[in-house]
Amino acid sequence: MSATTLHQAQYRWVLAFPLLALALWAEWADFFALWYDSIIYAHGYLVLAGTLFLLVDRRALLRQLTVTGSSTALLLLAGASVALLLAQAADIRVVRLLLTPVVIVLWGWSIWGWRFVRIAGGPVMLLLFAVPVWDDFSPLLQHITVFFNTLFLQLADIEARIEEFLIVLEVGAFLVEDGCSGVRYLMVALFLGSFYGQMYYRSFGSTALLVVTAGLLSMLANWIRVFGVIAAGHYTDMETSLVKDHELFGWVIFVIFTLAPLFYVATRLERAQGQSHTPETSQAPAGTPASPPWPWLWPALASVLVLWPALLPMALQAKTEQMAKTWSPTLMDPVAGWRGPLRHASVWEPEFSGHDIDLSGVYVSEKRQQVQLQITGYRHQRQEKELIFYGNRLYDNVEWQLVSDGERPLPDDFSLSPQAVHETVIESRQDQSRVIVWSWYDVGGFLTHSKIEAKLVGALKKISGDSRGALWALAGRCDAESCDLQRVAFEQFLGKARR
């Protein structure tokens, strides 16, 4: 290889930035939307800046990389790309964002071998500190915060009554909410510990020790922050502004009880272990590994595996749109022994958002039994406009309260419904009347009562170009004793109805 060609090859890694930006465009957009909209994850911009800073700081090492290829990494990348495609189709944001740094590391490993992981793996994986999984630890951190604040209150001789997350004093009550769990401080501290260790330490053990120390110090700072607010409220009879506005106070405590001690521990670790400010990855390689045959084959294969999850939906867009336009479910025609549907009668309605189809009608039998059929559908499911969505609810919590729910098996010969439906009994908060609802999902013609099954099958259907989905439900009023008569009416109706 000539000197000019070698010089050009040293900088080819820069092409990774536009490639990964294009291939993971939807994930980057979700990252930025999360960091912008969420107070808890607003530090994501800092995490991204730290990742880019470390990569730029190691640019000399990245220039030394040569294509070696790794079949193991390529196989793992293929599995990760399939998982990413399924997560994109099912629109499971947390899985998609978790896979983003993993895919990047596997992509580089597939091309440049294990040395890429040693150089860039750590900085790229810092993105995990900005993925929306950490708030799942909030309940645990809330319990820990309440436990230690109970000890602090006892040491300070402040009488308090603890009711799970509620700390009741004579002067007032303090609720340890999600924001009081300290998860924000924990994420920032863990990131800073990992960033500092990757910047200055050669030993993974030293970095791990610093990260653990950072996590413990951040938790201590949060306990002190919460206790400070409670104590301030106690000694001022709730007159202090800290009771309602303690955001700035929290970060001041974080600086004093986390950042300052953490910096001291970090410098002591360097001195104790005689480490220089040069990470191990900055040392030049002992030798240049031999280039594999067809060196461009590895970048080509790895890049295709990264790009195809984003390109496949674009290729199927025309088919998806066509199926969405031609799909028009309708209410059943009157079946034998039943009249209807009566369009203006309604027993219940679901709380779904962004739907394209909303059909409802009541059927009345010769014995004056009433059954409401409800169809709520989405022709083209996409983010925040989908069948299985956290904002969609089977009933309005303000109007109704849950009595019971569970699975209800049905005979095999019902063509309108699956072999089991989800049964929900709700009670009106206004007059205590009860309504029973049998519900199931239709995803591209596949019927199921399971949310998980509907999500997974819906993802597979979406990959094939079919993103249709609908909630089907029967609803009826229960009598004073039980809902058994209404269950019989549902079975009679389903036995007569045909798709």
ZITAHU-V450922 format. One record per backbone hydrogen bond with DSSP energy under -1.0 kcal/mol. NH is the residue of the N-H (numbers start at 0). CO is the residue of the C=O. E is the energy in kcal/mol with one decimal. If there is no record, write none. Layout:
((NH,CO,E) (NH,CO,E))
This chain:
((5,1,-2.6) (6,2,-2.2) (7,3,-2.1) (8,4,-2.3) (9,5,-1.7) (10,7,-1.0) (11,8,-1.2) (13,10,-1.6) (14,11,-1.6) (15,12,-1.8) (16,13,-1.4) (18,14,-1.7) (19,15,-3.0) (20,16,-1.9) (21,17,-2.1) (22,18,-2.8) (23,19,-1.8) (24,21,-1.3) (27,23,-2.7) (28,24,-2.4) (29,25,-1.8) (30,26,-2.5) (31,27,-2.5) (32,28,-2.2) (33,29,-2.6) (34,30,-2.6) (35,31,-1.9) (36,32,-2.5) (37,33,-2.5) (41,38,-1.1) (43,40,-1.9) (46,42,-1.9) (47,43,-2.6) (48,44,-2.3) (49,45,-2.4) (50,46,-2.3) (51,47,-2.5) (52,48,-2.4) (53,49,-2.2) (54,50,-2.0) (55,51,-2.6) (56,52,-2.6) (57,53,-1.3) (58,55,-1.7) (61,57,-2.1) (62,58,-2.1) (64,61,-1.0) (67,110,-1.6) (68,110,-2.0) (69,109,-1.3) (73,69,-2.1) (74,70,-2.1) (75,71,-2.3) (76,72,-2.7) (77,73,-2.0) (78,74,-1.9) (79,75,-2.5) (80,76,-2.6) (81,77,-1.9) (82,78,-2.3) (83,79,-2.4) (84,80,-2.3) (85,81,-2.4) (86,82,-2.4) (87,83,-2.5) (88,84,-2.5) (89,85,-2.7) (91,86,-2.3) (92,90,-1.1) (95,91,-2.1) (96,92,-2.7) (97,93,-2.0) (98,94,-2.1) (99,95,-1.0) (102,98,-3.2) (103,99,-1.9) (104,100,-2.3) (105,101,-2.6) (106,102,-2.4) (107,103,-2.2) (108,104,-2.5) (109,105,-2.4) (110,106,-1.1) (111,107,-3.0) (112,108,-1.7) (115,112,-1.3) (117,113,-1.9) (118,114,-1.8) (119,115,-3.3) (120,116,-1.3) (123,119,-2.3) (124,120,-2.3) (126,123,-1.8) (127,124,-1.8) (128,125,-2.1) (129,126,-2.1) (130,127,-1.2) (132,130,-2.9) (133,130,-1.0) (135,132,-1.3) (136,133,-1.9) (137,134,-1.4) (140,136,-2.6) (141,137,-2.7) (142,138,-2.1) (143,139,-2.2) (144,140,-2.5) (145,141,-2.5) (146,142,-2.3) (147,143,-2.4) (148,144,-2.1) (149,145,-1.8) (150,146,-1.4) (151,147,-2.4) (152,148,-2.5) (153,149,-1.8) (154,150,-2.4) (155,151,-2.1) (157,152,-2.9) (160,167,-2.6) (162,165,-3.1) (165,162,-2.1) (166,173,-3.2) (167,160,-3.1) (168,171,-3.3) (173,166,-2.8) (175,164,-3.1) (176,174,-1.4) (179,176,-1.1) (180,177,-1.7) (185,181,-2.3) (186,182,-2.3) (187,183,-2.2) (188,184,-2.5) (189,185,-2.6) (190,186,-2.3) (191,187,-2.6) (192,188,-2.6) (193,189,-2.3) (194,190,-3.1) (195,191,-2.6) (196,192,-2.2) (197,193,-2.4) (198,194,-1.7) (199,195,-2.2) (200,196,-2.4) (206,202,-1.6) (207,203,-2.8) (208,204,-2.4) (209,205,-2.2) (210,206,-2.4) (211,207,-2.4) (212,208,-2.3) (213,209,-2.5) (214,210,-2.3) (215,211,-2.3) (216,212,-2.5) (217,213,-2.1) (218,214,-1.8) (219,215,-2.3) (220,216,-2.5) (221,217,-1.8) (222,218,-2.2) (223,219,-2.4) (224,220,-2.3) (225,221,-2.7) (226,222,-2.4) (227,223,-2.5) (228,224,-2.0) (229,225,-2.4) (230,226,-3.1) (231,227,-2.4) (232,228,-2.2) (233,229,-2.4) (234,230,-2.7) (235,231,-1.2) (237,232,-2.7) (238,235,-1.0) (242,239,-1.0) (244,240,-2.5) (249,245,-1.9) (250,246,-1.6) (251,247,-2.1) (252,248,-2.3) (253,249,-2.1) (254,250,-2.2) (255,251,-2.2) (256,252,-3.1) (257,253,-1.8) (258,253,-1.8) (259,254,-2.2) (261,257,-2.3) (262,258,-2.5) (263,259,-1.8) (264,260,-2.7) (265,261,-2.6) (266,262,-2.2) (267,263,-2.1) (268,264,-2.3) (269,265,-1.6) (270,266,-2.1) (271,267,-2.9) (272,268,-1.7) (274,269,-2.2) (281,278,-1.9) (282,279,-1.7) (296,293,-2.2) (299,295,-1.8) (300,296,-2.7) (301,297,-2.6) (302,298,-2.3) (303,299,-2.1) (304,300,-2.1) (305,301,-1.5) (306,302,-2.2) (307,303,-2.5) (309,306,-1.2) (310,306,-1.7) (311,307,-2.6) (314,310,-2.0) (315,311,-1.7) (319,315,-2.5) (320,316,-2.6) (321,317,-2.1) (322,318,-2.4) (323,319,-2.0) (324,320,-2.1) (325,321,-1.8) (337,334,-2.4) (338,363,-3.1) (341,361,-2.6) (350,392,-2.7) (355,376,-2.2) (356,376,-2.1) (358,374,-3.0) (360,372,-1.8) (361,341,-1.6) (362,370,-3.2) (363,338,-2.5) (364,368,-2.6) (365,336,-1.5) (367,364,-2.0) (370,362,-2.4) (371,474,-3.0) (372,360,-3.1) (373,472,-2.8) (374,358,-2.8) (375,470,-2.3) (376,356,-1.9) (377,468,-3.4) (380,466,-1.7) (381,384,-1.8) (384,381,-2.6) (391,388,-2.0) (392,350,-2.8) (399,395,-2.9) (400,426,-2.1) (402,424,-2.9) (403,424,-1.7) (405,422,-2.0) (407,420,-3.0) (409,418,-3.3) (420,407,-2.4) (421,438,-2.7) (422,405,-3.3) (423,436,-2.8) (424,403,-3.2) (425,434,-2.7) (426,400,-2.8) (427,432,-3.2) (428,398,-2.5) (431,427,-1.5) (434,425,-2.6) (435,475,-2.7) (436,423,-3.0) (437,473,-2.7) (438,421,-2.3) (439,471,-2.5) (440,447,-3.8) (441,469,-2.8) (442,445,-2.7) (445,442,-1.6) (447,440,-2.0) (453,449,-2.3) (454,450,-2.4) (455,451,-2.5) (456,452,-2.8) (457,453,-2.1) (458,454,-1.7) (459,455,-2.0) (460,456,-2.8) (461,457,-2.3) (462,458,-1.9) (463,459,-1.2) (464,461,-1.3) (465,460,-2.8) (468,377,-1.9) (469,441,-1.8) (470,375,-3.1) (471,439,-2.8) (472,373,-1.9) (473,437,-2.7) (474,371,-1.9) (475,435,-1.8) (477,433,-2.3) (478,481,-1.5) (486,482,-1.9) (487,483,-2.1) (488,484,-1.9) (489,485,-2.3) (490,486,-2.3) (491,487,-2.4) (492,488,-2.4) (493,489,-2.8) (494,490,-2.2) (495,491,-1.2) (496,492,-2.4))
